[in-house]
């Protein structure tokens, strides 16, 4: 049976006292109802015997057996656990009255006001007064101390019944009379706590007698609750006696009070396990996200570090397109994942601190700092790869230009040298006349002049070949072979020229006729012809420029060249006049010319032909230069367009970064208002994204136009991308900080005023607005909040202890989140390992171990299996089969610091 000793409390609340006074105001009219009197007599008698049997006695007639006061005093001693004064053993009326008065005095000493109940009436066997006195005792020792959710006595007992029977069909407990007539409520109470004793679904509402007898018998047999009511009396009474029902139901309450404690303990364990399960899931999610992000970074970096050169600009532009696709498509989601990873990590650490759990330490290589380090390496590789691509494009363009120029000059030179070696090796002078020899000699002198003029072209060819080798041109072997062949042939020509000159000079003394006009023609025609070839070569020369100034320099040089054409034409006409003079002299003197000019192979026709071709190239060169000028003007417009947008975006990012800095320091209103304002501010910032995309479009046009400099702006696309990413990350981190403060406030019960006070104190000492306090600033802040950390031995020790909490890494700076966590820990309480161990001990019935069956009975299925899977076998001397060690499991939930 229930131990009522704990009910012996001298003090009681005013609400309970009032209720006792109302109940003690006995309704004597109702006692005249025979049916109710019968129910009360039977119920009260059974209740008294349930306690008297502990003392080895009982009563048969409630008004007769208490008349001498002896069993009444014994009853009070049993239910209170206290000793009353020694009773008087005499048989006289005065002895009985004295004994009853002692019992009534003891009841009154417990704060119970007895109304109209005197010792004489009890001694005289007054049934009404005797039943009223017993009801007063029941109220005080069995019902008064019942408390459920701040309600007590009758209201508390009724609320307890309603809560326990709420899930059951056909049960609606509203009072302590007719709500119990069909017996289902009694069976529901038993089934709720001991479902193995009652088959509730087999009960029928239309069979109340069976229902009542079933409940009474089960309670008496299995719960040690004596049968205090009669099923027929209840069913046949229109309104069963309320006091009888309350007395009987209170026995159920006390019988199941132990189960209530177990339920409370189970709820505490469920709460702790739910927090642990949620944290473990967050840890798994963090590990997976970190692993995936690191795998992507480690897979991407080698691709960005690949510097395999390409042979053509087209191949390299394909790489540039792949890089642009990476920058615009593949990287942005990873930036978002990185930001989400930091937010998840901070939220998880905050939840762990709030639930008094050890801080989360990711597996090796997956710390946020590791992710940031890998990300920094990725961005370095990205920047290097972009610079390499642009440099390679410049190099390959330069190579293609030089290669084309080399082959053009080589072709012109090879065309000129064709047949020269055979000409220099012939010995025609041996059979020639003096005039012919002199002519050959003069012709040779003209050839030497021509050879010297071509010396510059050969040096240009060699210089271009050397530059192609230095720039690692992919077809350098063929260029080198062709250049080597030209140089070797040039050396041979030089040697043959010298040898032929010496031969002609040896025979010059023997040959004396020479046509001065032919000689003069040859001497003037050769350099003019060479000038025309050089001019045509320059007019066909490829050019590459990067800005308007360079193209304007080329146009100026071309205009200067055109200004010399009139003088060149005069020279051409003068040369042609020499040939005309030869023809005139020959005709006038009847001289028959033997053939072409013996001193040169340059004919007047070839001069005119080359002149016409050179004149046709001039407008073509004009058009090419004008097209390039238009292109550079277009490029300059692109530069200005990009610069205008870049300057606007750069100023916007700078302004927003400064605003976020001020907002994080000067945030006002509730944390929810701050969070709403920050998210609205984030939405405002994200609305600027089209401007970023517009700038990316301009940047793409600039890259496609191969523009490598911009004098109109100090910003580059890379700087603006980094600034934009920093802006988005900063606002996300600020939002996460406020969310963590809300978590801290809700979990720790910190008021809004306290948070304002902490924020004001922190901001006051954060003079440089960095969002963190150095050690001396933090000490001043603590002193302002009333902490004794002055510069003395005791204060220094206390300050060192606090710094170990808020700055475990000894960085020398304290963030606002660490400050809030410390203040919340100082001012609130949390679950501890000892509390969880005590809860498990209740579920285990005070044993040092618990079984899987007990866990499954007391906890929800998923959390019961969670415990069973993680609890080690118990190995103590009192271990039973299947015993589990709940103590080690509980301390492990909070880390080794609680051991």
C-alpha positions in Angstrom: 0.0 0.0 0.0 0.9 3.7 -0.3 3.1 5.3 2.4 1.4 8.5 3.6 4.2 9.6 5.8 5.3 12.2 3.3 1.9 13.8 3.7 2.7 14.8 7.2 3.6 18.5 6.5 2.6 21.1 9.1 2.3 23.9 6.5 -0.1 24.0 3.5 -1.1 26.5 0.9 -4.0 28.9 1.4 -5.8 27.4 -1.6 -5.7 23.9 -0.1 -6.7 25.2 3.3 -9.7 26.9 1.8 -10.7 23.7 0.0 -10.4 21.7 3.3 -12.6 24.2 5.1 -15.2 23.9 2.4 -15.2 20.1 2.5 -15.3 20.2 6.3 -18.5 22.2 6.2 -20.3 18.9 6.3 -23.5 18.6 4.2 -25.6 16.8 6.7 -28.7 16.7 4.5 -26.9 14.5 2.0 -25.8 12.1 4.7 -29.5 11.4 5.3 -29.6 9.8 1.9 -29.4 6.1 2.7 -27.8 5.1 -0.6 -25.0 7.6 -0.2 -24.5 6.8 3.5 -24.2 3.1 2.6 -21.6 3.9 0.0 -19.6 6.1 2.3 -19.8 3.6 5.2 -18.5 0.8 3.0 -15.8 2.9 1.2 -14.5 4.6 4.4 -14.5 1.3 6.3 -12.4 -0.3 3.5 -10.1 2.7 3.4 -9.5 2.6 7.1 -8.8 -1.1 7.1 -6.3 -0.8 4.2 -4.2 1.2 6.7 -5.1 -0.5 10.0 -4.1 -3.9 8.7 -0.5 -2.6 8.7 -0.9 -2.5 12.5 -2.5 -6.0 12.6 -6.1 -4.9 13.2 -9.2 -3.7 11.5 -12.7 -2.4 12.1 -16.1 -3.9 11.4 -18.5 -1.1 12.3 -17.2 2.4 11.5 -19.3 4.3 14.1 -18.9 1.6 16.9 -15.2 0.7 16.6 -13.9 4.3 16.8 -16.0 5.2 19.9 -13.2 4.6 22.5 -10.7 6.5 20.3 -8.1 3.8 20.5 -8.3 2.6 16.9 -8.8 6.1 15.7 -5.5 7.2 17.3 -3.9 4.0 15.8 -5.2 4.9 12.3 -3.7 8.4 12.6 -0.3 7.0 13.6 -0.3 4.6 10.7 -1.2 7.2 8.0 1.0 10.0 9.4 4.0 8.0 10.6 4.0 9.9 13.8 3.5 8.9 17.4 0.5 10.4 19.2 0.4 10.8 23.0 -0.3 7.7 25.0 -4.0 6.8 25.0 -6.0 6.2 28.2 -7.0 2.6 28.7 -9.9 3.2 31.0 -13.4 2.0 30.1 -15.2 5.1 31.4 -16.8 7.7 29.1 -14.4 10.3 30.2 -11.4 8.1 29.1 -13.0 7.6 25.6 -13.7 11.3 25.2 -10.1 12.2 26.1 -8.8 9.7 23.6 -11.0 11.0 20.8 -10.0 14.6 21.7 -6.4 13.6 21.4 -7.1 12.3 17.9 -9.1 15.4 16.9 -6.3 17.6 18.3 -3.8 15.8 16.2 -6.0 16.4 13.1 -6.3 20.1 13.9 -2.5 20.3 14.3 -2.2 19.4 10.7 -3.9 22.5 9.6 -7.4 21.0 9.3 -10.4 23.0 10.7 -13.0 20.7 12.2 -16.5 22.1 11.9 -19.3 20.8 14.2 -17.4 17.6 15.0 -17.0 16.9 18.7 -15.5 14.1 20.7 -18.9 13.4 22.5 -20.7 12.8 19.2 -18.0 10.3 18.1 -18.1 8.5 21.5 -21.9 8.4 21.2 -21.6 6.6 17.9 -23.1 9.4 15.7 -22.8 8.0 12.2 -23.0 11.3 10.5 -20.2 12.9 12.6 -18.1 9.7 12.4 -18.3 9.6 8.6 -17.6 13.4 8.4 -14.5 13.0 10.6 -13.2 10.1 8.4 -13.8 12.1 5.3 -11.8 15.0 6.8 -8.9 12.5 7.5 -9.1 11.2 3.9 -9.0 14.7 2.5 -6.0 15.7 4.6 -3.8 12.6 4.3 -4.9 11.1 0.9 -6.2 13.9 -1.3 -4.8 17.3 -0.1 -1.2 16.7 -1.3 -2.2 15.6 -4.8 -0.8 18.2 -7.2 -1.1 18.2 -11.0 0.0 21.2 -13.0 -0.4 23.8 -10.2 -3.8 22.4 -9.2 -4.3 20.4 -6.0 -6.6 18.3 -3.9 -9.9 17.6 -5.7 -9.1 19.6 -8.8 -5.7 18.1 -9.1 -7.1 14.6 -8.8 -9.7 15.3 -11.4 -7.2 16.7 -13.8 -5.0 13.6 -13.3 -7.9 11.3 -14.1 -8.8 13.4 -17.2 -5.2 13.3 -18.5 -4.8 9.6 -17.9 -8.1 8.6 -19.5 -8.1 11.1 -22.4 -7.0 8.6 -25.1 -9.7 6.0 -24.3 -13.0 5.8 -26.1 -16.3 6.2 -24.2 -14.5 7.8 -21.3 -15.1 11.4 -20.4 -14.3 12.2 -16.7 -15.9 15.5 -15.7 -16.7 14.8 -12.0 -16.5 12.2 -9.3 -20.0 10.7 -9.5 -21.8 9.9 -12.8 -18.6 9.9 -14.9 -17.6 6.6 -13.1 -21.0 4.8 -13.3 -20.2 2.6 -16.3 -16.9 1.4 -14.9 -14.9 2.3 -18.0 -13.0 5.1 -16.3 -11.7 2.7 -13.6 -10.6 0.2 -16.2 -9.0 3.0 -18.3 -6.9 4.1 -15.3 -5.6 0.6 -14.7 -5.0 -0.1 -18.4 -3.1 3.2 -18.8 -0.5 2.1 -16.2 -0.8 -1.7 -16.5 -2.0 -2.7 -19.9 -1.1 -6.3 -19.2 -3.9 -6.5 -16.6 -6.9 -5.2 -18.6 -8.3 -6.1 -22.1 -9.9 -2.7 -22.5 -11.2 -3.3 -26.1 -13.3 -6.2 -24.8 -15.3 -4.0 -22.4 -18.8 -2.8 -23.3 -20.3 0.5 -22.1 -23.7 -1.1 -21.7 -22.5 -3.6 -19.1 -21.4 -1.4 -16.2 -21.6 -4.0 -13.5 -19.2 -6.3 -15.3 -16.9 -3.3 -16.0 -16.9 -2.2 -12.3 -16.4 -5.7 -10.8 -13.5 -6.3 -13.3 -11.8 -3.1 -12.2 -12.4 -3.7 -8.5 -11.1 -7.3 -8.6 -8.0 -6.5 -10.7 -7.2 -3.5 -8.4 -7.5 -5.7 -5.3 -5.6 -8.7 -6.7 -2.8 -7.0 -8.6 -2.5 -3.4 -7.2 -3.2 -4.1 -3.5 -6.1 -1.6 -3.6 -8.9 -2.9 -1.4 -12.4 -3.1 -2.8 -14.1 0.0 -1.4 -17.2 0.2 -3.6 -20.0 -2.1 -4.5 -20.8 -2.3 -8.3 -24.6 -2.7 -7.7 -24.7 0.3 -5.3 -23.0 2.5 -7.9 -25.1 1.3 -10.9 -28.4 1.5 -9.0 -27.8 5.0 -7.6 -28.7 7.9 -9.8 -25.7 9.9 -8.6 -23.0 7.9 -6.8 -21.5 9.4 -3.7 -18.7 11.8 -4.7 -16.7 11.3 -1.6 -16.7 7.6 -1.9 -15.6 7.8 -5.5 -12.8 10.3 -4.6 -11.6 8.1 -1.8 -11.3 5.1 -4.0 -9.8 7.0 -7.0 -7.1 8.6 -4.7 -5.9 5.1 -3.9 -5.3 4.6 -7.6 -3.4 7.9 -7.7 -1.1 6.9 -4.9 -0.6 3.4 -6.3 0.5 4.8 -9.6 2.6 7.7 -8.3 5.7 5.6 -8.9 4.8 5.2 -12.5 4.4 9.0 -12.8 8.0 9.4 -11.6 9.1 6.9 -14.2 7.2 8.8 -16.9 8.9 12.0 -15.9 12.3 10.3 -15.9 11.6 8.8 -19.3 10.6 12.3 -20.7 13.9 13.7 -19.5 15.9 10.9 -21.1 13.9 11.3 -24.3 14.6 15.0 -24.4 18.4 14.4 -23.9 18.4 11.6 -26.5 16.5 13.7 -29.0 19.0 16.5 -28.7 21.9 14.0 -29.1 20.3 12.3 -32.2 19.7 15.7 -33.9 23.3 16.8 -33.2 24.7 13.5 -34.6 22.6 13.9 -37.8 24.0 17.5 -38.1 27.5 16.1 -37.7 26.9 13.5 -40.4 25.5 16.1 -42.7 28.6 18.4 -42.1 31.0 15.5 -42.7 29.3 14.6 -46.0 29.1 18.2 -47.2 32.7 18.8 -46.3 33.9 15.6 -47.9 32.0 16.4 -51.2 33.3 20.0 -51.3 36.9 18.9 -50.6 36.7 16.2 -53.2 35.5 18.8 -55.8 38.2 21.2 -54.8 40.9 18.5 -55.0 39.6 17.3 -58.3 39.4 20.9 -59.7 42.9 22.2 -58.6 44.9 19.7 -60.8 42.8 20.8 -63.8 43.5 24.5 -63.0 47.2 23.8 -62.5 47.6 22.0 -65.9 49.8 24.1 -68.1 50.0 21.9 -71.2 50.7 24.3 -74.0 48.6 24.4 -77.2 49.8 24.8 -80.7 47.2 27.3 -82.0 45.1 30.2 -80.7 41.9 28.3 -81.6 42.9 25.4 -79.3 43.7 27.7 -76.4 40.4 29.6 -76.9 38.6 26.3 -76.4 40.4 26.0 -73.0 39.4 29.6 -72.2 35.7 28.7 -73.0 35.9 25.7 -70.6 37.4 28.0 -67.9 34.6 30.5 -68.4 32.0 27.7 -68.1 33.7 26.6 -64.8 33.7 30.2 -63.5 30.0 30.9 -64.3 28.3 27.4 -64.0 30.3 25.1 -61.7 31.9 27.4 -59.1 28.9 29.5 -57.9 27.0 26.5 -56.4 30.2 25.5 -54.6 30.6 29.0 -53.2 27.0 28.6 -51.8 27.9 25.1 -50.4 31.0 26.6 -48.7 29.0 29.3 -47.1 26.3 26.8 -46.0 29.1 24.6 -44.5 30.3 27.4 -42.3 26.8 28.3 -41.2 26.0 24.6 -40.4 29.2 24.3 -38.4 28.5 27.4 -36.3 24.9 26.4 -35.7 26.0 22.9 -34.6 28.6 24.3 -32.2 26.0 26.6 -30.7 23.5 23.8 -30.2 26.2 21.7 -28.6 27.1 24.5 -26.2 23.5 25.1 -25.4 22.9 21.4 -24.6 26.1 21.2 -22.5 27.7 18.8 -25.0 31.4 18.7 -26.0 32.3 20.8 -29.0 32.1 19.0 -32.4 35.5 18.2 -33.8 35.3 17.2 -37.5 37.4 14.3 -38.8 41.0 15.1 -39.8 41.2 17.4 -42.8 37.5 18.5 -42.6 37.7 21.5 -40.3 36.3 24.8 -41.6 39.9 26.1 -41.6 40.9 23.1 -43.8 38.1 23.9 -46.2 39.1 27.6 -46.3 42.7 26.6 -46.9 41.8 24.3 -49.8 39.5 27.0 -51.1 42.3 29.6 -51.0 44.6 27.1 -52.9 41.7 26.7 -55.5 41.4 30.4 -56.0 45.2 30.8 -56.3 45.2 28.1 -59.0 42.2 29.7 -60.6 43.9 33.1 -60.8 47.1 31.5 -62.1 45.3 29.5 -64.7 43.4 32.6 -66.1 46.7 34.6 -66.2 48.4 31.7 -68.0 45.6 31.4 -70.6 45.8 35.2 -71.4 49.6 35.0 -71.5 49.5 32.0 -73.8 47.0 33.7 -76.2 49.4 36.6 -76.5 52.3 34.3 -77.0 50.6 32.2 -79.7 49.3 35.3 -81.5 52.8 36.7 -81.5 54.1 33.3 -82.7 51.6 33.0 -85.6 52.4 36.6 -86.6 56.2 35.9 -86.6 55.9 32.6 -88.3 53.8 34.1 -91.2 56.3 37.0 -91.4 59.3 34.6 -91.5 57.8 32.5 -94.3 56.9 35.6 -96.3 60.4 37.1 -96.1 62.0 33.6 -96.7 59.9 33.2 -99.8 60.9 36.6 -101.1 64.6 35.9 -100.4 64.5 32.4 -101.9 62.8 33.8 -105.0 65.6 36.4 -105.3 68.4 33.9 -104.8 67.0 31.5 -107.3 69.6 31.1 -110.1 72.1 33.4 -108.5 74.6 30.7 -107.7 74.5 29.4 -111.3 75.0 33.0 -112.5 78.0 33.5 -110.3 79.7 30.3 -111.3 79.5 30.7 -115.1 82.7 31.7 -117.0 81.2 33.8 -119.8 83.9 36.4 -119.5 86.4 34.0 -120.9 85.0 34.3 -124.5 83.6 37.8 -124.2 85.0 41.0 -125.8 86.5 43.8 -123.8 83.2 45.6 -123.8 81.4 42.5 -122.8 83.8 41.9 -120.0 83.6 45.4 -118.8 79.9 45.1 -119.0 80.1 41.9 -117.0 82.2 43.6 -114.4 79.8 46.5 -114.1 76.9 44.0 -113.9 78.8 42.3 -111.1 79.2 45.5 -109.3 75.4 46.1 -109.5 74.9 42.5 -108.2 77.1 43.3 -105.2 75.0 46.3 -104.5 71.9 44.2 -104.8 73.5 41.5 -102.6 74.3 44.1 -99.9 70.8 45.4 -100.0 69.5 41.9 -99.3 71.9 41.5 -96.4 69.3 43.3 -94.1 66.5 40.9 -95.1 68.7 37.8 -94.3 69.5 39.3 -90.9 65.7 39.9 -90.3 65.0 36.3 -91.3 67.6 35.0 -88.8 66.3 37.3 -86.0 62.7 36.1 -86.5 63.8 32.5 -86.4 65.7 33.1 -83.2 62.7 34.8 -81.6 60.4 31.9 -82.7 62.8 29.5 -80.9 62.9 31.6 -77.8 59.0 31.6 -77.7 59.0 27.8 -78.0 57.2 27.8 -81.4 55.8 24.3 -82.0 57.2 24.1 -85.7 60.6 25.5 -84.7 62.5 22.6 -86.4 61.2 23.3 -89.9 61.8 27.1 -89.3 65.4 26.4 -88.2 66.0 24.1 -91.2 64.8 26.7 -93.6 66.7 29.5 -91.9 69.9 27.4 -91.9 69.5 26.7 -95.6 69.1 30.4 -96.4 72.2 31.3 -94.2 74.4 28.6 -95.8 73.3 29.7 -99.3 73.9 33.3 -98.4 77.5 32.5 -97.3 78.0 30.6 -100.6 76.7 33.5 -102.6 79.1 35.9 -100.8 82.1 33.7 -101.5 81.0 33.2 -105.2 80.5 36.9 -105.6 84.0 37.7 -104.3 85.5 35.0 -106.5 83.7 36.3 -109.7 84.7 39.8 -109.0 88.3 38.8 -108.7 88.1 37.0 -112.1 86.4 39.9 -113.8 89.0 42.4 -112.4 91.8 40.2 -113.7 90.4 40.5 -117.2 89.3 44.2 -116.9 92.7 45.4 -118.0 92.1 43.6 -121.3 88.5 44.8 -121.8 87.8 48.5 -122.1 84.5 49.3 -123.7 81.5 50.0 -121.5 78.3 51.7 -122.1 78.0 54.4 -119.4 74.4 54.8 -120.0 73.7 51.1 -119.3 75.9 51.4 -116.2 74.2 54.5 -115.0 70.8 52.8 -115.6 71.9 49.7 -113.7 73.2 51.6 -110.8 70.0 53.6 -110.3 67.6 50.9 -111.2 68.9 48.4 -108.7 68.4 50.5 -105.5 65.1 51.8 -106.9 63.9 48.2 -107.6 65.1 47.2 -104.1 63.2 50.2 -102.7 60.0 49.1 -104.5 60.4 45.5 -103.3 60.9 46.8 -99.7 57.9 49.1 -100.1 55.7 46.3 -101.3 57.0 44.1 -98.5 56.1 46.8 -96.0 52.7 47.4 -97.6 51.9 43.6 -97.2 53.5 43.4 -93.7 51.2 42.0 -91.1 50.6 44.2 -88.0 49.2 43.7 -84.5 48.2 46.5 -82.2 46.5 46.8 -78.8 45.3 50.4 -78.6 44.4 53.5 -80.6 47.8 55.1 -80.1 49.7 52.2 -81.7 47.4 52.1 -84.8 47.6 55.9 -85.1 51.4 55.6 -85.1 51.1 53.1 -88.0 48.8 55.4 -89.9 51.2 58.3 -89.4 54.1 56.2 -90.7 52.0 55.2 -93.7 51.1 58.8 -94.5 54.8 59.7 -94.3 55.5 56.9 -96.8 52.8 58.2 -99.2 54.3 61.6 -99.0 57.5 60.2 -100.6 55.8 58.6 -103.6 56.0 61.7 -105.8 59.7 61.9 -105.3 60.0 58.1 -106.0 57.9 58.6 -109.2 60.4 61.2 -110.3 63.2 58.8 -109.8 61.3 56.1 -111.7 60.8 58.5 -114.6 64.5 59.5 -114.5 65.6 55.8 -114.7 63.2 55.2 -117.6 64.6 58.3 -119.3 68.1 56.7 -119.3 66.8 53.7 -121.1 65.0 56.0 -123.5 68.3 57.9 -124.1 70.0 54.6 -125.0 67.4 53.8 -127.5 67.6 57.3 -129.0 71.4 57.2 -129.3 71.2 53.7 -130.9 68.6 54.8 -133.4 70.3 58.1 -134.1 73.7 56.3 -134.6 72.4 53.2 -136.3 73.6 51.0 -133.5 72.0 47.6 -133.2 71.7 46.6 -129.7 72.7 43.0 -129.0 70.1 42.4 -126.3 69.3 43.4 -122.7 71.4 45.8 -120.6 74.6 43.9 -119.8 74.8 45.5 -116.4 71.4 44.6 -114.9 68.5 42.2 -115.3 66.1 44.9 -114.2 64.1 46.0 -117.2 62.0 49.1 -117.6 59.0 46.9 -117.9 59.7 45.2 -114.6 60.1 48.6 -112.9 56.8 49.8 -114.3 55.1 46.6 -113.4 56.3 46.7 -109.8 55.4 50.4 -109.6 51.9 49.7 -110.6 51.6 46.8 -108.1 53.0 49.0 -105.3 50.5 51.8 -106.2 47.6 49.3 -106.0 48.8 48.1 -102.6 48.6 51.7 -101.1 44.8 51.9 -100.9 44.6 48.3 -99.7 47.0 49.3 -96.9 44.8 52.4 -96.2 41.7 50.2 -95.8 43.5 47.7 -93.6 44.7 50.5 -91.3 41.3 52.2 -91.2 39.6 48.9 -90.3 42.1 48.3 -87.5 41.5 51.9 -86.3 37.7 51.2 -86.2 38.4 48.0 -84.3 40.5 49.8 -81.7 37.9 52.5 -81.3 35.3 49.8 -80.7 37.6 48.2 -78.1 38.0 51.6 -76.4 34.2 51.9 -76.2 34.1 48.4 -74.6 36.8 49.5 -72.1 34.7 52.6 -71.2 31.5 50.6 -70.9 33.1 48.0 -68.7 34.8 50.7 -66.6 31.5 52.6 -66.0 29.8 49.4 -64.8 32.8 48.2 -62.8 33.1 51.6 -61.0 29.4 51.5 -60.1 29.6 47.8 -58.9 32.8 48.5 -56.9 31.3 51.5 -55.2 28.2 49.6 -54.4 30.1 46.7 -52.9 32.3 49.0 -50.8 29.2 51.0 -49.5 27.3 47.7 -48.6 30.3 46.3 -46.8 30.5 49.5 -44.7 26.8 49.3 -44.1 26.9 45.7 -42.9 29.8 46.7 -40.5 27.6 49.4 -39.0 24.5 47.2 -38.9 26.3 44.4 -37.0 27.3 47.0 -34.4 24.2 49.1 -34.2 21.4 46.5 -34.5 18.3 47.6 -32.6 14.9 46.0 -31.8 14.2 42.3 -30.9 16.4 39.6 -32.4 13.5 38.5 -34.6 13.2 42.1 -35.9 16.9 42.2 -36.5 16.8 38.8 -38.3 13.9 40.0 -40.5 15.7 43.3 -41.3 18.9 41.4 -42.1 17.1 39.0 -44.4 15.3 41.9 -46.1 18.7 43.6 -46.5 20.1 40.3 -47.9 17.2 40.3 -50.4 18.0 43.9 -51.4 21.6 43.0 -52.0 20.7 39.9 -54.1 18.5 42.2 -56.2 21.8 43.8 -57.4 22.8 40.4 -59.0 21.6 41.5 -62.5 24.2 44.3 -62.4 26.9 41.7 -61.6 25.7 39.5 -64.5 25.7 42.6 -66.8 29.3 43.3 -65.8 30.2 39.6 -66.5 28.8 40.0 -70.0 30.9 43.1 -70.6 33.9 41.2 -69.3 33.3 38.4 -71.7 33.1 40.8 -74.6 36.4 42.3 -73.5 38.1 38.9 -73.3 36.7 37.9 -76.7 38.1 41.1 -78.1 41.5 40.2 -76.6 41.7 43.5 -74.6 44.3 43.2 -71.8 44.4 46.6 -70.3 41.9 49.3 -69.3 43.0 52.8 -68.3 39.4 53.9 -67.3 39.1 51.9 -64.1 41.1 50.6 -61.2 38.9 47.5 -60.9 39.4 44.1 -62.4 36.7 41.4 -62.8 38.6 39.2 -60.3 38.7 41.9 -57.6 34.9 42.5 -58.0 34.1 38.8 -57.9 36.0 38.4 -54.7 34.4 41.5 -53.2 30.9 40.3 -54.2 31.5 36.9 -52.6 32.8 38.5 -49.5 29.7 40.7 -49.3 27.3 37.7 -49.6 29.4 35.7 -47.1 29.4 38.6 -44.6 25.6 39.1 -44.6 25.1 35.4 -44.3 27.4 35.2 -41.3 25.7 38.2 -39.7 22.3 36.5 -40.1 23.7 33.2 -38.7 25.0 35.1 -35.7 21.6 36.5 -34.9 20.0 33.1 -35.4 22.5 31.6 -33.0 21.6 34.4 -30.5 17.9 33.5 -30.8 18.9 29.8 -30.2 20.9 30.9 -27.1 18.1 33.1 -25.8 15.4 30.5 -26.3 17.4 27.6 -24.9 18.9 29.5 -22.0 15.9 31.6 -21.1 17.8 34.9 -21.5 15.5 37.9 -21.7 15.6 40.5 -24.5 16.7 43.1 -22.0 19.6 41.0 -20.9 20.7 40.5 -24.6 20.4 44.3 -25.1 22.6 44.9 -22.0 25.2 42.4 -23.2 25.2 43.9 -26.7 25.5 47.5 -25.3 28.4 46.5 -22.9 30.2 44.7 -25.7 29.8 47.5 -28.2 30.9 50.1 -25.6 34.3 48.5 -25.2 34.6 47.5 -28.9 36.2 50.9 -29.7 37.6 49.9 -33.1 34.3 48.2 -34.2 36.0 45.0 -35.1 33.3 42.8 -33.6 35.7 41.3 -31.0 37.3 42.4 -27.8 41.0 42.1 -26.9 41.9 40.8 -23.5 42.1 44.2 -21.7 38.9 45.4 -23.3 37.1 42.2 -22.3 38.4 42.6 -18.7 36.9 46.1 -18.6 33.6 44.8 -19.9 33.5 42.1 -17.2 34.2 44.7 -14.5 31.4 46.9 -15.8 29.1 43.8 -15.4 30.1 43.3 -11.8 32.8 40.5 -12.1 35.7 40.7 -9.7 38.6 40.5 -12.1 40.7 43.4 -10.8 44.5 43.3 -11.0 45.2 41.1 -8.0 46.0 37.4 -7.5 42.4 36.3 -7.0 41.1 38.5 -9.8 43.8 37.4 -12.2 43.0 33.8 -11.5 39.3 34.4 -12.2 40.0 36.3 -15.4 42.3 33.5 -16.6 39.5 31.0 -15.9 36.9 33.0 -17.9 39.4 33.5 -20.8 39.9 29.8 -21.0 36.1 29.5 -21.6 35.6 32.3 -24.1 38.9 32.0 -25.9 39.9 28.3 -25.7 42.4 28.7 -28.7 44.2 31.6 -26.9 43.8 33.9 -29.9 43.7 36.9 -27.7 40.3 38.1 -28.9 36.7 37.4 -27.7 33.8 37.3 -30.2 30.3 38.5 -29.3 29.0 34.9 -29.7 31.6 33.6 -27.2 30.6 36.4 -24.8 26.9 35.6 -25.1 27.6 31.8 -24.6 29.6 32.6 -21.5 26.9 35.0 -20.0 24.1 32.5 -20.8 26.1 29.7 -19.1 26.7 31.9 -16.0 23.0 32.8 -15.7 21.1 29.6 -16.7 21.0 25.9 -15.9 21.2 22.9 -18.2 20.8 19.1 -18.0 23.8 17.3 -16.6 25.1 13.8 -16.7 24.2 13.3 -13.0 20.6 14.2 -13.8 20.4 11.7 -16.7 22.0 9.0 -14.5 19.4 9.7 -11.8 16.6 9.4 -14.4 17.9 6.1 -15.6 18.2 4.9 -12.0 14.4 5.6 -11.5 13.6 3.6 -14.7 15.8 0.8 -13.5 14.1 0.6 -10.1 17.2 1.8 -8.1 19.4 -0.8 -9.7 22.9 0.0 -10.9 22.0 -1.4 -14.4 19.0 -1.5 -16.7 17.7 -4.1 -19.1 16.6 -3.8 -22.7 13.1 -4.8 -21.7 12.9 -1.9 -19.2 14.2 0.5 -21.8 11.6 -0.6 -24.4 8.8 -0.4 -21.8 9.7 3.1 -20.6 11.0 4.9 -23.7 9.7 5.4 -27.3 10.8 2.7 -29.7 13.4 4.6 -31.6 15.1 6.1 -28.6 15.0 2.8 -26.7 16.8 1.1 -29.6 19.2 4.1 -29.7 20.2 3.4 -26.0 20.4 -0.4 -26.4 22.7 -0.1 -29.4 25.1 2.3 -27.5 25.1 1.0 -23.9 27.9 -1.3 -22.9 27.2 -4.5 -20.9 27.2 -3.9 -17.2 30.0 -5.9 -15.4 29.4 -5.0 -11.7 29.1 -7.7 -9.0 25.3 -7.4 -9.0 25.0 -7.8 -12.8 22.1 -9.9 -14.2 21.8 -11.5 -17.6 21.3 -8.8 -20.3 22.3 -5.9 -17.8 23.3 -2.7 -19.5 25.6 0.1 -18.1 23.5 3.3 -18.2 26.1 5.3 -16.1 28.9 5.2 -18.7 26.4 5.9 -21.4 25.1 9.0 -19.6 28.5 10.4 -19.0 29.5 9.8 -22.6 26.6 11.9 -23.7 28.3 14.9 -22.1 31.9 14.1 -22.8 34.7 13.1 -20.4 34.6 16.5 -18.7 31.6 15.3 -16.7 33.1 12.0 -15.6 
